[in-house]
């Protein structure tokens, strides 16, 4: 599918919320902090799950979860990486459409909504995802203008981003992705890096988990559940061994071997249910999925994990729990280190 649309004005509404669909390959919306939506009080009714939960074999991914986490994602993304990115893009010859930006695994389009208003000039975004309904939603909700008022247009590409090639990125100014790296394998990261560096594209990959979670107050079971969750992130799935929290290191090394300059910056989620109902629901959704993934990896933890979850959910409901989920954003600029703008 390749549909080019003008982005709607601020009052436009996206399509109805889609039901689940079945993903395949290293696509899109597998944002790795997503919990299951079933049996979650006060959560939006339809849903599915993402790659860090025991429901990863269930069909589909929940737009409700993607919408719920968007505020936390936006607050966490690393704005410090935009300065070297803008400087690099400013040195590139302009294209007829302005910047051409490929967003891999766009989900509902949160990266477009965050980044397009932070870059100058006309932009054409190519949104990649496996789910056509998420693509429709992302296109409908894309911002109409850039930071300087330049026009933003959008086209959509349905399919498996694992098949991305140098030729497919010809003419691309920037490749982006959010919560993507950690659901790829080592071979898939190498292929992605090959395609991007071969095409001479800078790459901005946001919100990759790095295996660290901090709870306040702490609990004796935190460390054991964290280890089990991280092992779940690195699991074999459908013949693929996911990189999980090792992904940022693997991608950094792959880009540097190909002569790129890599900048990284911390981009932690800071979840605090005392800040309001929406953050409380987000924390609860995340917590359920995090514990369930750990329990799937380590069934022997089940009795203690169930008690732990009840304790933590009660604290969340009382506004007495806060969580920092550590991520890293990565910017890779093609060319030798001494030639890149920092």
Secondary structure as UniProt FT lines:
FT   STRAND          2..6
FT   TURN            10..11
FT   TURN            28..29
FT   TURN            32..33
FT   TURN            38..39
FT   TURN            41..42
FT   TURN            51..52
FT   TURN            54..57
FT   HELIX           63..76
FT   HELIX           80..90
FT   TURN            96..97
FT   STRAND          99..104
FT   TURN            107..109
FT   HELIX           110..115
FT   HELIX           116..118
FT   STRAND          123..129
FT   HELIX           132..140
FT   TURN            147..148
FT   STRAND          151..158
FT   HELIX           161..163
FT   HELIX           167..169
FT   TURN            170..171
FT   STRAND          174..178
FT   HELIX           181..183
FT   HELIX           186..198
FT   TURN            199..200
FT   STRAND          202..216
FT   TURN            220..221
FT   HELIX           222..233
FT   STRAND          236..237
FT   TURN            238..239
FT   STRAND          240..242
FT   HELIX           244..246
FT   HELIX           247..257
FT   TURN            258..259
FT   STRAND          261..266
FT   STRAND          269..272
FT   HELIX           273..275
FT   HELIX           277..297
FT   HELIX           299..301
FT   HELIX           302..317
FT   TURN            318..319
FT   STRAND          322..333
FT   HELIX           337..339
//
